[in-house]
Amino acid sequence: MKPSKLHIANHLLPGPNAPLFLGVSGGLDSIALLHTSVEQGFKPTALHVNYRLRGEQADMDEAFVRSVCNSLGVQVKVYRVSDSELADMENGNLQAKARDIRYRFFADNIGQKGTLMTAHHSDDQVETFFMRLFRKSGIVGLQAIHEKKGRIIRPFLHVSKEEIREVALQKGWKWREDASNQSTKYLRNQLRLEWLPMMEKEIPDLRQSALHIISAFQSQDQIYRDRYQKNIDDILAREFWPFTSFDQVNQHVLYWLGHQLHFTASEIDQLKANRTAENSSQIKTNHWGTVLKTRKGWQMKTRHSIGRPRLSIESVETLPSDFSKHTLYLDPQKLNGELVLRQPNIGDRIFPKGMNGSQLVSKILKDAKLEQYDKEECWLLCDNSDIHWVYGLKVGKKAIAQPDSKEIWKVELKFSE
């Protein structure tokens, strides 16, 4: 393998005077990208986050990154998480919350004109594809990671982890190893360490096949963007989706457009159903709040509800001995897409735990003797296909966690004081 395989392509780079930043953890991939950028004559600012999760090891990572940057003449900025952020990570969905902290730090530094480089490689690409496939993502999710998206570029997506390692060893670069990457506690690590190697024994070309499919989906995405971007910009500017646009595209394009307009797949299904319903004039959505059906299209307006709760998801090892009506335990591998909170729509049904068949949400509310119930305080937890929780009243059975579930999510709603 030629060392030149590790390079930053010119077409990814911003203008000559645009600030360049690089996320550096201290691991192999980001250290290789740091060395490569310096070898090509760039002087990025390195950004490192010390999550304080691994005690002395985390401090050693930080010291190592500072040392390498100093030896290369590269400026480095470090963010150490606060005590409250540390507690929040340890008591919640750690990986998701760490990512939020990391990208907030990145955004604060790159500002409006900077470009951020990350060291994602082709193995990350394949893992992301299968992770999203397991969760029944559509055409948007199965595009996996883009080489360039907004002001984030990923120059190493064309090379594998092993190719990066070969170059690093050849050049004598040093890096830090994170022991948590070898833990099968997390689904992505299980996929990387166990499932993909097992599948590749039977299908040697599995990774190349996945990369080929990803490329096809990304190419289709670009075709859609070239054709519909002006339409998307107009809809977002007016907060109005005319039926002349909604009705005249096929199903695949409709769901793709919906994603660009901040609708979930299940919300698009509701729009389709309500489009021809005579006595249905609105739906509740996660991003837009209430969407009204008018004579010429869908009128959207962003939600500004003070009382809207925050969805809290925490990975736990086991189920509790006692359950609360305000806490739900789900198996994420049984979910279809992302979890969203919304309010009830006419005809909503849930498949309750302990019952055969489904039940109308409206009947659940009636049986709870909530005649004066304020619907703005009734929240449903849904994925792309099912309602899993009528908050405080009824639990759905389709994705409920069991004692033998490999991963368990503890789900709660956090209300503002």
RODO-2510 file (C-alpha; in nm, 4 decimals, decimal comma):
residues 417
     n   res          X          Y          Z
     1     m     0,0000     0,0000     0,0000
     2     k     0,1273     0,3461    -0,0915
     3     p     0,1454     0,6013     0,1891
     4     s    -0,0155     0,8575    -0,0435
     5     k    -0,3428     0,6773     0,0139
     6     l    -0,3720     0,8873     0,3291
     7     h    -0,4404     1,2330     0,1906
     8     i    -0,6834     1,5200     0,2105
     9     a    -0,8434     1,5726    -0,1295
    10     n    -0,8466     1,9305    -0,2573
    11     h    -1,2164     1,9203    -0,3483
    12     l    -1,3027     1,8779     0,0208
    13     l    -1,1125     2,1831     0,1390
    14     p    -1,2561     2,5296     0,2018
    15     g    -1,1134     2,8496     0,0563
    16     p    -0,7505     2,9424     0,1235
    17     n    -0,8316     3,1767     0,4129
    18     a    -1,0984     2,9641     0,5818
    19     p    -1,0026     2,8330     0,9283
    20     l    -0,9456     2,4555     0,9445
    21     f    -1,0137     2,2509     1,2565
    22     l    -0,9562     1,8856     1,3430
    23     g    -1,1172     1,6729     1,6112
    24     v    -0,8349     1,4831     1,7840
    25     s    -0,9058     1,2157     2,0447
    26     g    -0,5494     1,0818     2,0576
    27     g    -0,6456     0,7536     1,8937
    28     l    -0,4976     0,6083     1,5771
    29     d    -0,7403     0,7608     1,3254
    30     s    -0,7347     1,1230     1,4411
    31     i    -0,3590     1,1189     1,5047
    32     a    -0,3036     0,9886     1,1503
    33     l    -0,5236     1,2660     1,0100
    34     l    -0,3347     1,5233     1,2164
    35     h     0,0028     1,4067     1,0805
    36     t    -0,1357     1,3859     0,7260
    37     s    -0,2721     1,7416     0,7378
    38     v     0,0637     1,8768     0,8577
    39     e     0,2512     1,6774     0,5905
    40     q     0,0286     1,8366     0,3263
    41     g     0,1140     2,1837     0,4538
    42     f    -0,2011     2,2577     0,6529
    43     k    -0,2020     2,3998     1,0040
    44     p    -0,5377     2,3048     1,1534
    45     t    -0,6415     2,3875     1,5054
    46     a    -0,6783     2,0620     1,7007
    47     l    -0,9869     2,0236     1,9197
    48     h    -0,9804     1,7711     2,2047
    49     v    -1,2462     1,6829     2,4617
    50     n    -1,1494     1,5372     2,7988
    51     y    -1,4686     1,3627     2,9129
    52     r    -1,3112     1,2731     3,2524
    53     l    -1,4733     0,9297     3,2245
    54     r    -1,1526     0,7266     3,2486
    55     g    -0,9762     0,9135     3,5283
    56     e    -0,6002     0,9195     3,4865
    57     q    -0,6219     0,7635     3,1405
    58     a    -0,8345     1,0546     3,0161
    59     d    -0,5787     1,3036     3,1503
    60     m    -0,3017     1,1060     2,9795
    61     d    -0,4942     1,1251     2,6517
    62     e    -0,5145     1,5033     2,6885
    63     a    -0,1446     1,5340     2,7724
    64     f    -0,0548     1,3148     2,4740
    65     v    -0,2622     1,5252     2,2318
    66     r    -0,1031     1,8438     2,3645
    67     s     0,2443     1,6918     2,3244
    68     v     0,1900     1,5756     1,9653
    69     c     0,0381     1,9096     1,8643
    70     n     0,3277     2,0960     2,0244
    71     s     0,5818     1,8823     1,8356
    72     l     0,4003     1,9560     1,5073
    73     g     0,3545     2,3253     1,5740
    74     v    -0,0234     2,2903     1,5794
    75     q    -0,2488     2,4931     1,8069
    76     v    -0,4702     2,2806     2,0333
    77     k    -0,7832     2,3695     2,2273
    78     v    -0,9098     2,1382     2,5025
    79     y    -1,2525     2,1199     2,6629
    80     r    -1,2834     1,9466     2,9997
    81     v    -1,6407     1,8509     3,0853
    82     s    -1,7904     2,0063     3,3963
    83     d    -1,8993     1,8115     3,7031
    84     s    -2,2649     1,8499     3,6031
    85     e    -2,1961     1,7309     3,2473
    86     l    -2,0013     1,4342     3,3828
    87     a    -2,2896     1,3359     3,6108
    88     d    -2,5359     1,3769     3,3237
    89     m    -2,3295     1,1481     3,0993
    90     e    -2,2887     0,8817     3,3655
    91     n    -2,6628     0,8795     3,4380
    92     g    -2,7860     0,8781     3,0802
    93     n    -2,7187     0,7575     2,7277
    94     l    -2,3442     0,8077     2,7612
    95     q    -2,2421     0,7831     2,3959
    96     a    -2,5160     1,0160     2,2727
    97     k    -2,4498     1,2747     2,5421
    98     a    -2,0739     1,2633     2,4869
    99     r    -2,1333     1,3226     2,1168
   100     d    -2,3564     1,6220     2,1943
   101     i    -2,0854     1,7734     2,4156
   102     r    -1,8187     1,7094     2,1527
   103     y    -2,0080     1,8682     1,8660
   104     r    -2,1184     2,1681     2,0727
   105     f    -1,7498     2,2294     2,1490
   106     f    -1,6646     2,1901     1,7802
   107     a    -1,9438     2,4285     1,6734
   108     d    -1,8371     2,6913     1,9278
   109     n    -1,4873     2,6923     1,7776
   110     i    -1,5429     2,6630     1,4038
   111     g    -1,7964     2,9473     1,4099
   112     q    -1,9581     3,0563     1,0839
   113     k    -1,6531     3,0295     0,8564
   114     g    -1,4476     2,7335     0,9800
   115     t    -1,4338     2,3771     0,8473
   116     l    -1,4059     2,0721     1,0721
   117     m    -1,2190     1,7545     0,9758
   118     t    -1,2993     1,4220     1,1417
   119     a    -1,1143     1,0930     1,0934
   120     h    -1,4037     0,8597     1,0058
   121     h    -1,2873     0,5794     0,7756
   122     s    -1,4517     0,3141     0,5585
   123     d    -1,4936     0,0701     0,8505
   124     d    -1,6942     0,3381     1,0340
   125     q    -1,8991     0,3781     0,7174
   126     v    -1,9876     0,0086     0,7008
   127     e    -2,0693    -0,0092     1,0728
   128     t    -2,2988     0,2929     1,0450
   129     f    -2,4789     0,1370     0,7472
   130     f    -2,5557    -0,1845     0,9371
   131     m    -2,6489     0,0013     1,2563
   132     r    -2,9089     0,1939     1,0604
   133     l    -3,0188    -0,1125     0,8698
   134     f    -3,0880    -0,2895     1,2000
   135     r    -3,3074     0,0058     1,2990
   136     k    -3,5002    -0,0069     0,9697
   137     s    -3,3774     0,3276     0,8370
   138     g    -3,4870     0,4384     0,4916
   139     i    -3,2976     0,5889     0,1993
   140     v    -3,1731     0,8839     0,4071
   141     g    -3,0333     0,6749     0,6942
   142     l    -2,8741     0,4155     0,4659
   143     q    -2,6607     0,6846     0,3040
   144     a    -2,4535     0,6472     0,6229
   145     i    -2,1684     0,9029     0,6463
   146     h    -2,1073     1,1685     0,3804
   147     e    -1,7533     1,2671     0,2834
   148     k    -1,8607     1,6310     0,2996
   149     k    -2,1704     1,7605     0,4731
   150     g    -2,2107     2,1249     0,5564
   151     r    -1,8816     2,2383     0,7057
   152     i    -1,7672     1,8923     0,8157
   153     i    -1,5290     1,6936     0,5945
   154     r    -1,4114     1,3352     0,6370
   155     p    -1,1013     1,2827     0,4199
   156     f    -1,0365     0,9197     0,5265
   157     l    -1,3716     0,7663     0,4250
   158     h    -1,1974     0,6023     0,1280
   159     v    -0,9488     0,4039     0,3442
   160     s    -0,9884     0,1273     0,6006
   161     k    -0,8720     0,1175     0,9600
   162     e    -0,6074    -0,1384     0,8674
   163     e    -0,4707     0,0833     0,5890
   164     i    -0,4434     0,3735     0,8328
   165     r    -0,2629     0,1489     1,0812
   166     e    -0,0135     0,0304     0,8172
   167     v     0,0837     0,3863     0,7272
   168     a     0,1076     0,4897     1,0932
   169     l     0,3379     0,1980     1,1753
   170     q     0,5510     0,2615     0,8685
   171     k     0,5978     0,6270     0,9629
   172     g     0,6469     0,5604     1,3333
   173     w     0,3480     0,7639     1,4499
   174     k     0,2391     0,7027     1,8080
   175     w    -0,1192     0,7006     1,9329
   176     r    -0,3299     0,6129     2,2361
   177     e    -0,5541     0,3072     2,2700
   178     d    -0,8920     0,3361     2,4422
   179     a    -0,9743     0,0084     2,6192
   180     s    -1,3483     0,0823     2,6009
   181     n    -1,3330     0,0267     2,2237
   182     q    -1,2874    -0,3444     2,2967
   183     s    -1,5949    -0,3679     2,5198
   184     t    -1,9028    -0,5367     2,3723
   185     k    -2,1292    -0,3411     2,6070
   186     y    -2,2279    -0,1135     2,3187
   187     l    -2,4092    -0,2303     2,0067
   188     r    -2,1589    -0,0729     1,7664
   189     n    -1,8702    -0,2544     1,9347
   190     q    -2,0609    -0,5844     1,9130
   191     l    -2,1087    -0,5214     1,5434
   192     r    -1,7437    -0,4362     1,4826
   193     l    -1,5845    -0,7045     1,7010
   194     e    -1,8257    -0,9971     1,6634
   195     w    -2,1035    -0,9737     1,4060
   196     l    -1,9213    -0,8287     1,1037
   197     p    -1,6248    -1,0693     1,1308
   198     m    -1,8703    -1,3605     1,1610
   199     m    -2,0669    -1,2482     0,8538
   200     e    -1,7487    -1,1896     0,6547
   201     k    -1,6477    -1,5518     0,7028
   202     e    -1,9501    -1,6458     0,4929
   203     i    -1,9539    -1,3344     0,2706
   204     p    -1,5949    -1,2171     0,2093
   205     d    -1,7082    -0,9200    -0,0032
   206     l    -1,9581    -0,7979     0,2563
   207     r    -1,7858    -0,4649     0,3259
   208     q    -1,7398    -0,3793    -0,0404
   209     s    -2,1017    -0,4682    -0,1093
   210     a    -2,2169    -0,2390     0,1726
   211     l    -1,9958     0,0441     0,0460
   212     h    -2,1390    -0,0033    -0,3035
   213     i    -2,4956     0,0252    -0,1701
   214     i    -2,4037     0,3338     0,0352
   215     s    -2,2555     0,4960    -0,2754
   216     a    -2,5746     0,4249    -0,4709
   217     f    -2,7913     0,5800    -0,1995
   218     q    -2,5674     0,8875    -0,1800
   219     s    -2,5770     0,9263    -0,5578
   220     q    -2,9560     0,9102    -0,5500
   221     d    -2,9576     1,1689    -0,2730
   222     q    -2,7559     1,4066    -0,4890
   223     i    -2,9951     1,3561    -0,7807
   224     y    -3,2858     1,4469    -0,5529
   225     r    -3,1011     1,7519    -0,4189
   226     d    -3,0214     1,8793    -0,7674
   227     r    -3,3864     1,8497    -0,8615
   228     y    -3,5703     1,9542    -0,5437
   229     q    -3,3427     2,1861    -0,3417
   230     k    -3,5109     2,5049    -0,4659
   231     n    -3,8484     2,3559    -0,3753
   232     i    -3,7226     2,2634    -0,0252
   233     d    -3,5804     2,6115     0,0345
   234     d    -3,9101     2,7694    -0,0721
   235     i    -4,1184     2,5437     0,1557
   236     l    -3,8954     2,6127     0,4567
   237     a    -3,8969     2,9868     0,3912
   238     r    -4,2769     3,0012     0,3635
   239     e    -4,3439     2,7274     0,6214
   240     f    -4,5983     2,6002     0,3732
   241     w    -4,5930     2,2711     0,1759
   242     p    -4,8278     2,3086    -0,1227
   243     f    -5,0266     2,0117    -0,2456
   244     t    -4,8870     2,0761    -0,5929
   245     s    -4,5544     1,9538    -0,4497
   246     f    -4,6896     1,6985    -0,2015
   247     d    -4,9158     1,5176    -0,4497
   248     q    -4,6913     1,5044    -0,7549
   249     v    -4,3954     1,2989    -0,6329
   250     n    -4,3641     0,9241    -0,5839
   251     q    -4,3460     0,7635    -0,2408
   252     h    -3,9651     0,7424    -0,2231
   253     v    -3,9264     1,1117    -0,3084
   254     l    -4,2068     1,2066    -0,0675
   255     y    -4,0309     1,0446     0,2293
   256     w    -3,6988     1,1971     0,1213
   257     l    -3,8569     1,5419     0,0952
   258     g    -4,0246     1,4899     0,4306
   259     h    -3,6881     1,4240     0,5948
   260     q    -3,5429     1,7444     0,4486
   261     l    -3,8458     1,9286     0,5870
   262     h    -3,8003     1,7807     0,9389
   263     f    -4,0861     1,5286     0,9261
   264     t    -4,0429     1,1710     1,0475
   265     a    -4,1580     0,8803     0,8318
   266     s    -4,4585     0,8189     1,0559
   267     e    -4,5557     1,1866     1,0288
   268     i    -4,5443     1,1619     0,6494
   269     d    -4,7777     0,8622     0,6786
   270     q    -5,0170     1,0787     0,8800
   271     l    -4,9999     1,3589     0,6233
   272     k    -5,0805     1,1095     0,3474
   273     a    -5,3773     0,9713     0,5411
   274     n    -5,5074     1,3162     0,6327
   275     r    -5,4665     1,4436     0,2787
   276     t    -5,7845     1,2650     0,1672
   277     a    -5,9693     1,2487     0,4996
   278     e    -6,2775     1,4712     0,4982
   279     n    -6,2979     1,5491     0,8698
   280     s    -5,9278     1,5663     0,9608
   281     s    -5,7628     1,9072     0,9388
   282     q    -5,4416     1,8889     1,1429
   283     i    -5,1717     1,6652     1,2885
   284     k    -4,9191     1,7093     1,5668
   285     t    -4,5524     1,6782     1,4709
   286     n    -4,2263     1,6673     1,6595
   287     h    -4,0501     1,9585     1,4872
   288     w    -4,3303     2,1794     1,3603
   289     g    -4,5881     2,1328     1,6312
   290     t    -4,9351     2,1628     1,4766
   291     v    -4,9537     2,1263     1,0977
   292     l    -5,2820     2,2506     0,9506
   293     k    -5,4425     2,1281     0,6297
   294     t    -5,5588     2,4196     0,4176
   295     r    -5,7247     2,4275     0,0772
   296     k    -5,3882     2,4552    -0,1006
   297     g    -5,1439     2,2705     0,1255
   298     w    -4,9943     2,2095     0,4681
   299     q    -4,9408     2,5138     0,6878
   300     m    -4,6484     2,4534     0,9241
   301     k    -4,5415     2,6593     1,2228
   302     t    -4,2628     2,5851     1,4662
   303     r    -4,3521     2,4750     1,8169
   304     h    -4,2911     2,7161     2,1014
   305     s    -4,4605     2,5183     2,3771
   306     i    -4,3151     2,5994     2,7198
   307     g    -4,4573     2,2801     2,8651
   308     r    -4,3035     2,0428     2,6117
   309     p    -4,1017     1,7778     2,8002
   310     r    -3,7529     1,6591     2,7156
   311     l    -3,7002     1,2943     2,6242
   312     s    -3,4415     1,1279     2,8521
   313     i    -3,2880     0,7952     2,7412
   314     e    -3,0440     0,6052     2,9611
   315     s    -2,8790     0,2694     2,8920
   316     v    -2,9141     0,0346     3,1915
   317     e    -2,7911    -0,3167     3,2616
   318     t    -3,1041    -0,4748     3,4107
   319     l    -3,4752    -0,4187     3,4629
   320     p    -3,5890    -0,2926     3,8056
   321     s    -3,7893    -0,5008     4,0500
   322     d    -4,0559    -0,2285     4,0753
   323     f    -4,1907    -0,0286     3,7844
   324     s    -4,3286     0,3263     3,7744
   325     k    -4,5942     0,4553     3,5343
   326     h    -4,3617     0,7459     3,4612
   327     t    -4,0708     0,5282     3,3432
   328     l    -4,0561     0,3001     3,0388
   329     y    -3,8018     0,0265     2,9582
   330     l    -3,7476    -0,0474     2,5879
   331     d    -3,5342    -0,2842     2,3802
   332     p    -3,3777    -0,0542     2,1134
   333     q    -3,3246    -0,3466     1,8753
   334     k    -3,7043    -0,3786     1,8484
   335     l    -3,7544    -0,0152     1,7466
   336     n    -3,8251     0,1034     1,3941
   337     g    -3,6338     0,4279     1,3509
   338     e    -3,5907     0,7124     1,5971
   339     l    -3,8058     0,7754     1,9027
   340     v    -4,0098     1,0962     1,8945
   341     l    -4,2607     1,2637     2,1238
   342     r    -4,5878     1,3921     1,9848
   343     q    -4,9440     1,4573     2,0886
   344     p    -5,2461     1,2425     1,9969
   345     n    -5,4097     1,2405     1,6555
   346     i    -5,7526     1,1089     1,5625
   347     g    -5,7405     0,7326     1,5141
   348     d    -5,4144     0,6740     1,7043
   349     r    -5,3826     0,3150     1,8291
   350     i    -5,1416     0,1373     2,0631
   351     f    -5,0868    -0,2367     2,1165
   352     p    -5,0933    -0,2391     2,4983
   353     k    -4,8895    -0,4736     2,7112
   354     g    -5,1092    -0,7506     2,8564
   355     m    -5,3816    -0,7176     2,5923
   356     n    -5,4642    -0,8818     2,2613
   357     g    -5,4899    -0,6465     1,9668
   358     s    -5,4825    -0,2684     1,9686
   359     q    -5,6664     0,0031     2,1568
   360     l    -5,7629     0,3563     2,0585
   361     v    -5,5667     0,6215     2,2429
   362     s    -5,8878     0,8260     2,2673
   363     k    -6,0511     0,5377     2,4574
   364     i    -5,7549     0,5166     2,6947
   365     l    -5,7974     0,8840     2,7748
   366     k    -6,1728     0,8404     2,8186
   367     d    -6,1317     0,5349     3,0433
   368     a    -5,8901     0,7345     3,2567
   369     k    -6,1826     0,9742     3,3204
   370     l    -5,9946     1,2682     3,1800
   371     e    -6,2945     1,4469     3,0307
   372     q    -6,1320     1,7823     3,1054
   373     y    -5,7911     1,6540     3,0038
   374     d    -5,5745     1,9162     2,8382
   375     k    -5,4457     1,7450     2,5248
   376     e    -5,1348     1,9590     2,5316
   377     e    -5,0323     1,7578     2,8387
   378     c    -5,0885     1,4166     2,6767
   379     w    -4,7706     1,2813     2,5191
   380     l    -4,7154     0,9768     2,2996
   381     l    -4,3771     0,8111     2,2493
   382     c    -4,3512     0,6709     1,8958
   383     d    -4,1089     0,5339     1,6412
   384     n    -4,1676     0,5181     1,2654
   385     s    -4,4388     0,2522     1,2939
   386     d    -4,5815     0,2220     1,6460
   387     i    -4,6896     0,4072     1,9572
   388     h    -4,4954     0,2644     2,2513
   389     w    -4,6230     0,4768     2,5387
   390     v    -4,9212     0,6887     2,6303
   391     y    -4,7293     0,8711     2,8984
   392     g    -4,8411     0,7777     3,2472
   393     l    -5,1342     0,5706     3,1201
   394     k    -5,0479     0,2815     2,8891
   395     v    -4,7366     0,0919     2,7744
   396     g    -4,7106    -0,0692     2,4309
   397     k    -4,5827    -0,4254     2,4045
   398     k    -4,3995    -0,4247     2,0706
   399     a    -4,0620    -0,2952     2,1915
   400     i    -4,0825    -0,3541     2,5635
   401     a    -3,7541    -0,4699     2,7190
   402     q    -3,7261    -0,8213     2,8573
   403     p    -3,4802    -0,9592     3,1166
   404     d    -3,2778    -1,1216     2,8342
   405     s    -3,2618    -0,8067     2,6148
   406     k    -2,9023    -0,7369     2,5056
   407     e    -2,9572    -0,3633     2,5490
   408     i    -3,2122    -0,1846     2,7674
   409     w    -3,3167     0,1785     2,7453
   410     k    -3,4699     0,3511     3,0459
   411     v    -3,6964     0,6216     2,9057
   412     e    -3,8421     0,9152     3,0997
   413     l    -3,9927     1,2552     3,0234
   414     k    -3,8303     1,5528     3,1906
   415     f    -4,0644     1,8470     3,2447
   416     s    -3,9503     2,2063     3,3016
   417     e    -3,9942     2,3338     3,6512
***
